[in-house]
Amino acid sequence: MVSQQKVKDSGKNRARLAELGNSARQKNLSVILSPSLKGEHGVKALPVRNGDTVVVRRGEWTLQEGKVSRVNTSNKKVFVENIKREGADGKESLIPLCPENLMITKLNLDDKWRKKIIERLGFAPSQ
C-alpha cells in the first residue's frame, strides 16, 4: 500500500492519489452526516454510497436534496438524482458533485457491512 504522507511537491501528491487502491479511494469519498445522524450514530462522516440521501451545501445547487444514484471513485465524484443539466441536444445528464460539498441526511442501511462499520466507528445504538 502507498503511504499517505503529505509531500510539498504537488505532482507527487497527485501521483500518490492516482496509486491509491479501491478501499482508500472509497474512504476519500467520505461525506459529513447531518447533526441528527451524528447524534444518533456517534459518527462525524461516512463514505457515501448509492441510495444515501444527500443535501448540497455549497455551489450552484445549494440546498438541493436527492438520492445518490452513482459514485465514481476514480474521479472522486458523486451523482445525485435530482441534479441534472440539459445538453444542447435536449438530453438531460447528471452533474458530478464533489463529496466535500455534500451532507448526508438519510443513510442507506441495507448493507450489513455498513452497519458493522457504524457500530465500530461510533457507539452502539441503544435498544
C-alpha positions as CSV (number, residue, x, y, z in Angstrom):
1,M,0.0,0.0,0.0
2,V,1.1,3.5,-0.7
3,S,1.9,5.6,2.3
4,Q,-0.4,8.6,2.8
5,Q,2.2,11.2,3.8
6,K,1.8,14.7,2.6
7,V,4.5,15.9,0.2
8,K,5.3,19.5,-0.7
9,D,5.6,18.7,-4.4
10,S,2.0,18.8,-5.9
11,G,3.0,16.4,-8.7
12,K,4.0,13.8,-6.2
13,N,0.7,14.3,-4.3
14,R,-1.3,13.7,-7.5
15,A,0.8,10.6,-8.2
16,R,0.1,9.2,-4.8
17,L,-3.6,9.8,-5.2
18,A,-3.5,8.0,-8.5
19,E,-1.8,5.0,-7.0
20,L,-4.4,4.5,-4.2
21,G,-6.3,1.3,-4.0
22,N,-10.1,1.0,-4.2
23,S,-10.6,0.9,-0.4
24,A,-8.5,4.0,0.1
25,R,-10.4,5.8,-2.7
26,Q,-13.7,4.9,-1.1
27,K,-12.6,6.4,2.2
28,N,-11.6,9.6,0.3
29,L,-15.3,9.9,-0.6
30,S,-16.4,10.5,3.0
31,V,-19.2,12.9,3.5
32,I,-20.3,14.6,6.8
33,L,-23.5,13.5,8.4
34,S,-26.4,15.8,9.4
35,P,-26.4,16.8,13.1
36,S,-29.3,14.4,13.9
37,L,-27.5,11.5,12.3
38,K,-24.3,12.4,14.2
39,G,-26.1,12.2,17.5
40,E,-27.9,9.0,16.6
41,H,-24.8,7.1,15.3
42,G,-21.9,8.9,17.0
43,V,-20.0,9.2,13.7
44,K,-19.0,12.5,12.0
45,A,-18.6,11.2,8.5
46,L,-19.0,8.1,6.4
47,P,-18.1,7.1,2.8
48,V,-21.1,8.0,0.6
49,R,-22.9,5.1,-1.1
50,N,-25.7,4.6,-3.6
51,G,-29.1,5.1,-2.0
52,D,-28.0,7.7,0.6
53,T,-30.0,10.9,0.6
54,V,-27.8,14.0,0.5
55,V,-28.1,17.8,0.6
56,V,-25.7,20.1,-1.4
57,R,-24.1,22.5,1.0
58,R,-22.2,24.7,-1.5
59,G,-22.2,25.8,-5.1
60,E,-24.9,26.4,-7.7
61,W,-27.2,23.7,-6.3
62,T,-27.1,24.7,-2.7
63,L,-29.9,23.2,-0.5
64,Q,-30.9,20.8,-3.3
65,E,-31.7,17.3,-1.9
66,G,-31.7,13.9,-3.6
67,K,-30.7,10.3,-3.6
68,V,-27.2,9.3,-4.7
69,S,-27.5,7.4,-7.9
70,R,-23.9,6.8,-8.7
71,V,-20.4,7.2,-7.1
72,N,-17.3,7.5,-9.3
73,T,-14.3,6.5,-7.2
74,S,-11.7,7.1,-9.9
75,N,-12.8,10.8,-10.4
76,K,-13.9,11.3,-6.8
77,K,-17.4,12.5,-7.9
78,V,-20.9,11.8,-6.7
79,F,-24.0,11.9,-8.9
80,V,-27.4,12.9,-7.3
81,E,-30.7,12.0,-9.0
82,N,-32.4,15.5,-8.8
83,I,-29.4,17.5,-10.0
84,K,-29.4,17.4,-13.8
85,R,-28.3,19.6,-16.7
86,E,-29.9,19.8,-20.2
87,G,-27.4,19.5,-23.0
88,A,-27.5,21.2,-26.4
89,D,-29.3,18.2,-27.9
90,G,-32.0,18.3,-25.2
91,K,-30.8,15.3,-23.4
92,E,-30.5,15.5,-19.6
93,S,-27.4,14.3,-17.8
94,L,-26.5,14.1,-14.1
95,I,-24.0,16.6,-12.8
96,P,-20.9,15.3,-11.0
97,L,-20.5,16.8,-7.5
98,C,-17.6,16.9,-5.1
99,P,-18.2,15.0,-1.8
100,E,-16.8,17.9,0.2
101,N,-19.9,19.9,-0.8
102,L,-22.5,17.3,0.4
103,M,-24.1,16.3,3.7
104,I,-25.8,13.0,4.3
105,T,-29.3,13.4,5.6
106,K,-30.5,9.8,5.4
107,L,-28.3,6.7,5.4
108,N,-28.9,3.6,3.3
109,L,-28.6,0.8,5.9
110,D,-29.5,-2.1,3.7
111,D,-25.9,-3.3,3.7
112,K,-24.9,-5.4,6.8
113,W,-21.2,-4.3,6.3
114,R,-22.2,-0.7,6.6
115,K,-24.0,-1.4,9.9
116,K,-20.8,-3.0,11.2
117,I,-18.7,0.0,10.2
118,I,-21.1,2.4,12.0
119,E,-21.0,0.2,15.2
120,R,-17.2,0.0,15.0
121,L,-16.7,3.8,14.5
122,G,-19.4,5.2,16.7
123,F,-21.3,4.0,19.8
124,A,-23.7,1.1,19.5
125,P,-27.3,2.2,19.2
126,S,-29.4,1.8,22.4
127,Q,-32.0,-0.9,22.2
